[in-house]
Amino acid sequence: MDMEQLSAPVEASSVLMQLREAQQLYGLARDKNPASRAKLAGSISKLLEMEVTPRESEMVADVLVELMRQAERDIRHALAQQLADMDQVPLRLVLQLANDEIDIARPVLKDSRVLGDMDLVYIIKAKSAEYWRIIATRKQMGDRVIDMLADTGDYETSLNLVENMDIRLTEHACVKISDLAQEHEDLALPLLRRDDISAEVVSRMYQFVGEELKQYIVQNYELDNKKLIDTVDQTVLEFRDGRELAEYKPEEHMISAAKVFKSNGKLDTKLMIATLRRGQFRSFVAQFSAFTNLDLKTTAQILMQSHGQGLAIACRAYEISKEDFVSMFLLTNQFRNHGRMVNTQEMAKAVSYYNRIDVSVARKIIGNSVVH
């Protein structure tokens, strides 16, 4: 059958019946000749443009899905680009393309309005991150899809979501992405620039972003300054009670010695680190307590925190250098892990927090905990 005759006013059902028996389209699908491929693309377009009944539409879908299975890669790629902007396309065909290799799937994942939220949900569940990242650029998607993409925790997917100004992020997605921004601060600014981010999320972000972004928040959001300080990691100085604390309680002579060192101007980071290197943990607790004006219990609890945020805040408040902070964190591993090896992820988080916490904020937090 000459496929060019499809342009003639032939009954759709008659054409479809012939197509079911014909092998010409399938031959074209495997033919690498450019003319054959152009003819195939034209034939498919005509099939999709015909006005057909629901039953005939299913027949069209059968033919086209089979064509996609047999077609060469570059034909599938070209057809995916062509069909991505068309609304009257059988869903089965679009799903076939959406689940193809990523370069073929990309146009329909990004632009096809035939794909509904449930279709996108199934694709997200079944496919890898490269598919999520394309879906995150869509102009149309519902809250469930947005939340599921945010829940992946994938950096590039989240970046595409926050840079996608055609959608409105949910509160859940904003919270998830703001959490990820603690490790990827370049997510923070595009998130802060959106008009769908809540004051609560902004306040949470204030605690970990750098000084430049803190100034951006203050300049662009009407947030109460006291509220910002109060929301800066409210769990940082919430500690556990337990018998382990008694293990590191200094004796009176250690406390007295620390006070003498301080009054003589000799209580500095060099002295404290040397004390740690000798394994004199209780003496270090006494010294760090005197140095920071924190009570002994709070000092010991800070040193037992696995995430190291309390120690980071104290070191920033008293302008202890990053190098000395790292030394203290490593040498106080005994407090946290009872001699086990240092957890490199915990250390990376502690250093990241030290880098992000502003000195003035750290001082205000510590100021609420010092011994008066």
C-alpha positions in Angstrom: 0.0 0.0 0.0 1.3 3.5 -0.9 1.3 5.4 2.4 1.1 8.7 0.5 -2.5 7.8 -0.2 -3.3 8.5 3.5 -3.7 12.1 2.5 -6.7 11.2 0.4 -10.2 11.2 2.0 -10.3 7.5 2.8 -12.4 6.1 5.5 -10.3 5.9 8.7 -11.5 2.3 9.5 -10.6 1.1 6.1 -7.1 2.6 6.3 -6.6 1.0 9.7 -7.7 -2.4 8.6 -5.1 -2.2 5.8 -2.5 -1.1 8.2 -3.0 -4.0 10.5 -2.1 -6.3 7.6 0.5 -4.2 6.0 4.2 -4.7 6.6 5.3 -1.5 4.8 5.5 0.7 8.0 7.4 -1.9 9.9 9.9 -2.2 7.0 10.3 1.6 7.0 11.0 1.5 10.7 14.0 -0.7 10.1 15.1 1.1 7.0 18.1 3.4 7.5 17.5 5.3 4.3 16.7 9.0 5.1 13.9 9.0 2.5 12.2 6.0 4.1 12.5 7.6 7.5 10.9 10.8 6.3 8.1 8.8 4.8 7.6 6.9 8.0 7.4 10.1 10.1 4.9 11.6 7.7 2.8 8.4 7.8 2.7 8.4 11.6 1.8 12.1 11.7 -1.2 11.4 9.3 -2.3 8.5 11.5 -2.3 10.6 14.6 -4.2 13.5 12.8 -7.0 11.3 11.6 -10.4 11.6 13.3 -11.1 8.1 14.6 -13.4 6.3 17.0 -12.1 5.0 20.4 -11.8 1.5 18.9 -9.9 2.8 15.9 -7.7 4.8 18.3 -6.7 1.6 20.0 -5.8 0.1 16.6 -3.6 3.1 15.9 -2.0 2.7 19.3 -1.3 -1.0 18.6 0.4 -0.2 15.3 2.4 2.7 16.6 3.6 0.9 19.7 4.8 -2.0 17.6 6.5 0.5 15.3 8.4 2.0 18.2 9.6 -1.4 19.2 11.1 -2.0 15.8 12.3 1.5 14.9 15.9 2.5 14.9 17.1 4.7 17.8 17.3 7.9 15.8 13.8 7.4 14.5 12.4 7.0 18.0 14.3 10.1 19.0 12.9 12.1 16.2 9.3 10.9 16.8 9.6 11.6 20.6 10.5 15.2 19.7 7.6 15.4 17.3 5.0 13.8 19.6 6.0 15.7 22.7 4.0 18.7 21.7 0.9 16.8 20.5 -2.1 16.3 22.7 -4.0 13.7 20.6 -1.4 10.9 21.1 -2.2 7.5 22.5 -1.0 7.3 26.1 0.5 3.9 25.5 2.7 5.3 22.8 3.9 8.2 25.0 4.6 5.8 27.9 6.6 3.6 25.5 8.8 6.6 24.6 8.9 7.9 28.2 10.4 4.6 29.4 12.9 4.5 26.5 16.6 5.5 27.0 16.9 8.9 28.4 17.8 10.8 25.2 14.7 9.5 23.6 12.5 9.9 26.7 13.6 13.5 27.4 11.2 15.5 25.2 8.1 13.6 26.3 9.1 13.6 29.9 9.6 17.4 29.8 6.8 18.5 27.6 4.1 15.9 26.9 0.7 16.9 28.3 -0.5 13.4 27.7 1.4 12.2 30.7 -0.7 12.6 33.9 0.5 12.7 37.5 0.0 9.0 38.1 2.0 8.2 35.0 4.8 10.5 36.2 4.7 8.9 39.7 5.2 5.4 38.2 8.1 6.6 36.1 9.8 8.2 39.1 9.4 5.0 41.0 10.7 2.8 38.2 13.5 4.9 36.7 16.7 6.4 37.7 17.8 10.0 38.7 18.4 11.1 35.1 14.6 10.7 34.5 13.7 12.5 37.7 15.8 15.5 36.7 14.0 15.9 33.4 10.5 15.5 35.0 11.5 18.3 37.5 11.7 20.7 34.6 8.1 20.2 33.5 5.7 23.2 33.3 2.9 21.1 34.6 2.9 18.6 37.5 0.8 18.2 40.7 1.8 18.3 44.3 2.3 14.6 44.6 4.8 14.6 41.8 6.7 17.6 43.3 6.8 16.0 46.7 8.1 12.7 45.3 10.8 14.4 43.4 11.9 16.4 46.5 11.9 13.1 48.5 14.5 11.6 46.2 17.1 13.7 47.8 18.9 14.0 44.5 20.8 17.3 44.2 20.2 18.0 40.4 16.5 17.1 40.7 16.1 19.5 43.6 18.0 22.2 41.7 15.8 21.8 38.7 12.7 22.0 40.9 13.8 25.3 42.6 14.8 26.8 39.2 11.4 25.8 37.7 9.3 28.9 38.0 6.4 27.4 36.2 5.4 25.3 39.2 4.6 26.1 42.8 6.6 24.2 45.4 4.8 22.6 48.3 5.8 23.3 51.9 7.0 19.7 52.1 9.2 20.1 49.0 10.6 23.4 50.4 11.5 21.8 53.7 13.1 18.8 52.0 15.2 20.9 49.6 16.2 23.3 52.4 17.5 20.3 54.3 19.5 19.2 51.2 20.8 22.8 51.0 22.8 22.2 54.2 25.2 20.1 52.1 24.7 22.0 48.8 24.5 25.7 49.6 24.1 26.6 46.0 20.5 25.3 46.3 19.8 27.9 49.0 19.8 31.1 46.9 17.4 29.9 44.1 15.1 28.6 46.8 15.2 31.9 48.7 14.4 33.7 45.5 11.1 31.9 45.1 7.8 33.5 46.2 6.3 30.2 47.4 8.8 29.7 50.3 7.4 30.2 53.8 8.9 32.3 56.6 9.3 29.1 58.6 11.6 27.6 56.0 13.5 30.8 55.6 14.1 30.8 59.4 15.3 27.2 59.3 17.7 28.1 56.4 19.2 31.1 58.3 20.9 28.7 60.7 23.2 27.1 58.2 23.8 29.4 55.2 26.9 31.6 55.0 27.2 35.2 55.8 26.3 36.5 52.3 23.0 34.6 52.3 22.2 35.6 55.8 22.4 39.2 54.7 20.2 38.4 51.7 17.6 36.9 54.1 17.7 40.0 56.3 17.4 42.3 53.3 14.6 40.5 51.5 12.5 39.0 54.3 10.6 40.7 57.1 11.6 38.2 59.8 11.9 39.2 63.4 15.6 39.1 64.3 14.9 37.5 67.7 13.0 34.8 66.0 15.9 34.1 63.6 18.2 33.7 66.6 15.7 31.5 68.5 15.3 29.2 65.5 19.1 28.7 64.9 19.2 25.0 65.5 17.2 24.9 68.6 18.4 21.4 69.3 22.1 22.4 69.4 22.1 23.0 73.1 19.5 20.3 73.9 21.6 17.5 75.4 21.1 14.1 76.9 21.4 13.2 80.6 23.1 9.9 81.4 25.7 8.1 83.5 28.3 8.8 80.8 28.5 12.4 82.0 29.9 11.4 85.3 32.9 9.8 83.5 34.1 13.2 82.4 33.3 15.2 85.5 36.5 17.0 86.5 37.8 16.8 90.1 38.0 20.0 92.1 41.8 20.4 91.7 41.3 20.2 87.9 38.7 23.0 88.1 40.9 25.1 90.3 43.9 24.6 87.9 41.8 25.7 84.9 40.7 28.9 86.7 44.3 29.7 87.6 45.4 29.2 84.0 42.7 31.6 82.9 43.4 34.2 85.5 47.1 34.1 84.5 46.2 34.5 80.8 47.6 31.0 79.9 44.3 29.3 79.1 44.3 29.1 75.3 43.7 26.6 72.6 47.3 25.5 72.5 47.1 24.5 76.2 43.7 22.8 75.8 44.7 20.8 72.7 47.9 19.7 74.5 45.8 18.5 77.4 43.7 16.5 75.0 46.7 15.0 73.3 47.8 13.7 76.7 44.5 12.0 77.1 43.5 14.2 80.1 39.8 14.4 79.1 38.5 15.6 82.5 41.1 18.3 82.7 40.1 19.4 79.2 36.4 19.6 80.3 37.5 21.9 83.2 39.6 24.1 80.9 37.0 24.4 78.1 34.3 25.2 80.7 36.5 28.0 82.1 37.4 29.2 78.7 33.8 29.5 77.5 32.1 30.3 80.8 29.8 27.3 80.2 29.0 25.1 83.2 30.6 21.7 83.4 27.5 19.7 82.5 26.8 21.7 79.4 30.5 21.5 78.4 30.6 17.7 78.7 27.3 17.4 76.8 28.6 19.5 74.0 31.6 17.3 73.6 29.4 14.2 73.5 27.3 15.4 70.6 27.9 13.2 67.5 27.2 16.1 65.0 29.7 18.5 66.7 27.4 21.5 66.3 27.6 22.6 69.9 31.4 22.5 69.8 31.4 24.4 66.5 29.2 27.1 68.0 31.4 27.4 71.0 34.5 27.6 68.9 33.0 30.2 66.6 31.7 32.3 69.5 35.2 32.5 70.9 36.9 32.7 67.5 38.8 29.5 67.8 40.4 28.8 64.4 39.0 26.1 62.1 42.3 24.1 62.5 42.0 24.1 66.2 38.3 23.3 66.1 39.1 20.2 63.9 41.8 19.2 66.3 39.4 19.4 69.2 36.7 17.5 67.3 39.1 14.7 66.5 40.7 14.5 69.9 37.4 14.5 71.7 36.2 11.4 69.7 36.6 9.5 73.0 33.6 11.4 74.3 31.4 10.4 71.4 32.5 7.0 70.3 34.4 5.6 73.3 37.5 4.9 71.3 36.0 3.9 68.0 37.3 5.4 64.8 36.2 8.9 63.9 33.1 8.9 61.7 34.2 10.9 58.6 30.6 11.9 57.7 30.1 13.3 61.2 33.3 15.2 60.9 32.4 16.6 57.5 29.1 17.8 58.9 30.8 19.4 61.9 33.2 21.3 59.7 30.4 22.4 57.4 28.5 23.7 60.3 31.6 25.6 61.7 32.0 27.2 58.2 28.3 28.3 58.1 27.6 29.5 61.6 28.0 33.3 61.9 30.2 34.5 64.8 27.5 37.0 66.1 24.8 34.3 66.0 27.1 31.8 67.8 27.8 34.4 70.5 24.1 35.0 71.1 23.5 31.3 71.4 26.3 30.8 73.8 25.4 33.9 75.7 22.1 32.3 76.6 23.9 29.3 78.1 26.9 30.8 80.0 27.2 30.8 83.7 26.2 34.2 85.1 
